[in-house]
Amino acid sequence: MIPTLINTFSNCSLIFMKTTSKFSKCIRVRYQHSLYDMAIIGGGIVGLAAARELILRHPTLSFVLLEKEKELALHQSGHNSGVIHSGIYYTPGSLKAKLCVRGATLTYEYCEKNGIPYKRCGKLIVAVEREEIPRLKALYERGQSNNVRDLCIIDAKGIREREPYCRGLMAIDSPYTGIVDWHLVSLTYGRDFQAAGGTVITEFEAAAISSVPESPAGDTSGIKFPISVKSLKGDEVQCRYVLTCGGLYSDRLSEISGCSPEPRIVPFRGDYLVLKPEKHYLVRGNIYPVPDPRFPFLGVHFTPRMDGSVWLGPNALLAFKREGYRPFDFDLWDSIDALSYRYSHLCYLDILTHTVKTRIASIIHFGNMLVIQSTRISK
Ligand SMILES: Cc1cc2nc3c(=O)[nH]c(=O)nc-3n(C[C@H](O)[C@H](O)[C@H](O)COP(=O)(O)OP(=O)(O)OC[C@H]3O[C@@H](n4cnc5c(N)ncnc54)[C@H](O)[C@@H]3O)c2cc1C
């Protein structure tokens, strides 16, 4: 394990790379003050993908990615269902629809090129009640308008052929949907960013963003790099542009960068159940219910994972900490923020109704839930 010094285009910051496995970690050993063309705040998949793309498009500029944790992608990007969505759900013509459809293809290409394992195991969206069929058909039309690949409608017999232990009246079959470890994808983006000359600074929690004060005589850095990003510990980065990609703290970063804190983040935690290993044969690909258009969720679903396990979830439970993964995690500031948000009571009511409904629905529709261990997956 030989430490290597990397040049950070800075006046006095030293970053050492320590090779631990296929992926390298950045360890900050001494840090005071640095100058960059652009600072990206947040080392989740959004920040890492943006940083990677920016440095590849503008190789002559200097970039730094600032992450508050010791490691990259520890939050949403490392805690999700691991599905490569094919783009069925979004409003045709919307940016989300275009990005999702194109993103799926780019994801498969990127995984192939970088040796990241994935499975194109497909997905069924299953209608189990007659009243769901018009919504299922409308969803299918949406998927067609979005140019989702290989989409088709199948009947009860088709469902049994695709998923022998699943029962339903009609389903959308999306063979282009897949699964991947998004945490690994995020780390690989980070590796590309660093290989292209980008700097990653971990344990830098951006706490203040401001214009730099007047520079001392002869120092022009304040003119060239007019933005100052300060960490909680008092470290500082100066730059020309800032891009914030703070995930569950995006509203607070928006606020400290002089923009609106709204919409606010109201935290809900999603728990998953895991199928007993001896019952894995029950589920081949992703199995989703027909989503209820009143809620911003795709519904509780079965998802095979890259490690061979099968998860059922997520539910949505009110959380008292934004990045809290255990039932009793609590943060006073996060709780006050959520409870005082003027729209939060609507969220709670909606989600409570949804959770109760989907839990009941899961038990009725997926009788096999009875064979699921009541283990919570809370990494
Ligand atoms: C339960 C669940 C299941 C999901 N399933 C899927 C799925 O199957 N497929 C799919 O495509 N998507 C899925 N998603 C969505 C997907 O995970 C997220 O959209 C994505 O990970 C968001 O990435 P992000 O970079 O915006 O946020 P994050 O991954 O949360 O990253 C934000 C980063 O910013 C850092 N940060 C925050 N504040 C600061 C600060 N002040 N200074 C420095 N750093 C800071 C955080 O530490 C964090 O590392 C799911 C999401 C959830 C919650």
The ligand as a Gaussian input file, in Angstrom:
#p B3LYP/6-31G(d) Opt

LIG

0 1
 C      -35.431000       3.555000      -0.667000
 C      -34.927000       4.039000      -1.995000
 C      -34.886000       3.167000      -3.079000
 C      -34.437000       3.618000      -4.320000
 N      -34.350000       2.741000      -5.360000
 C      -33.812000       3.145000      -6.541000
 C      -33.618000       2.231000      -7.603000
 O      -33.904000       1.062000      -7.486000
 N      -33.100000       2.694000      -8.769000
 C      -32.764000       4.011000      -8.934000
 O      -32.282000       4.370000     -10.028000
 N      -32.912000       4.900000      -7.924000
 C      -33.415000       4.496000      -6.745000
 N      -33.557000       5.380000      -5.718000
 C      -33.185000       6.766000      -5.944000
 C      -31.665000       6.950000      -5.902000
 O      -31.063000       6.166000      -4.888000
 C      -31.384000       8.439000      -5.644000
 O      -32.090000       9.214000      -6.592000
 C      -29.907000       8.772000      -5.791000
 O      -29.070000       7.887000      -5.072000
 C      -29.686000      10.207000      -5.297000
 O      -28.312000      10.497000      -5.394000
 P      -27.758000      11.847000      -4.791000
 O      -26.339000      11.940000      -5.184000
 O      -28.673000      12.963000      -5.165000
 O      -27.941000      11.692000      -3.201000
 P      -27.044000      10.900000      -2.129000
 O      -26.627000       9.563000      -2.609000
 O      -27.799000      10.949000      -0.850000
 O      -25.746000      11.787000      -2.038000
 C      -25.712000      13.072000      -1.490000
 C      -24.320000      13.254000      -0.900000
 O      -24.172000      14.608000      -0.477000
 C      -23.430000      14.589000       0.724000
 N      -23.663000      15.855000       1.429000
 C      -24.832000      16.320000       1.909000
 N      -24.663000      17.517000       2.486000
 C      -23.346000      17.830000       2.356000
 C      -22.546000      18.926000       2.767000
 N      -23.061000      19.956000       3.445000
 N      -21.223000      18.919000       2.470000
 C      -20.663000      17.887000       1.808000
 N      -21.376000      16.798000       1.411000
 C      -22.700000      16.770000       1.673000
 C      -23.963000      13.364000       1.462000
 O      -23.084000      12.921000       2.485000
 C      -24.102000      12.372000       0.314000
 O      -22.937000      11.599000       0.128000
 C      -34.017000       4.965000      -4.470000
 C      -34.040000       5.836000      -3.380000
 C      -34.485000       5.371000      -2.151000
 C      -34.484000       6.333000      -0.987000

